[in-house]
Amino acid sequence: MMLYDQLPPAGKEAIEHSRNNETLLEHHIEGGSFKEIFRNTDYTIIQFHLNVSEVSSLHRLKNTEEQWLSFESPLIIAQIDKDHQYTEEKLMNSNSITIKSGNPGNWFGAYTIAEPATVYCICRPVFDFANFELLKDESVIEKICSKNPDFIDSIRKLTIRDTEKKISVKETLESNFFKKPSPAT
C-alpha cells in the first residue's frame, strides 16, 4: 500500500498541481470524470471527480491494488467481496482507503454524499484499461442483491445496464485519453 507520504516527489507534485489548477477531465465509462495525472513504471495516479448526481459504477481491476485519497469532499466507497458481501466506507479529509482488486470477484464503486467530490486514485501496478471490467452481469447483480437485502437500492444505483451506458467501451478505448502518456521524468 502506498500512502501519500510515501509517494516520490514527482507523484506528490502531480497531485498538488492538479489540486491547485483547473484540470480538464474526461467522461469515464464507469461514471464521473477523470484524468491520469502521473505515470511511472510502478504506479499511476488518476484524478477522479463525481458530481452529486453521478456514481462510479461497480467495477474491478484485475491484478491492481487501488488506493483512494481524499483531501476535501466526502465520498462513499462501496465494495463487494468474492462472497458477494457488500460494505461501505466513508472516504474524507485526508484519509485513504485501499481496495485490493486482484481477487476475482471483488467489485467497487462510489457515490457522493451531498456535494461533488474529487479524489486521487493510486493504482499499483500501473493502470491498464484492458484490466478494467464493469459489473453488468444481471445474474451476478441478483446474487449480490439477494445476499445484501438492506443495500439493494445502493447496489442498483451503482450498476450499469447495457442500455444505460453513455459511451461504449470501444469509444473509450479509441479516445485519446487512454493512450499512454510519456513516462514522467
Secondary structure, 3 states (H helix, E strand, C coil): CCCHHHCCHHHHHHHHHHHHCCCCCEECCCCCEEEEEEECCCCEEEEEEECCCCEEEEEEECCCEEEEEECCCCEEEEEECCCCCEEEEEECCCCEEEEECCCCCCEEEEEECCCCEEEEEEEECCCCHHHEEECCCHHHHHHHHHHCHHHHHHHHHCCCCHHHCCCCHHHHHHCHHHCCCCCCC
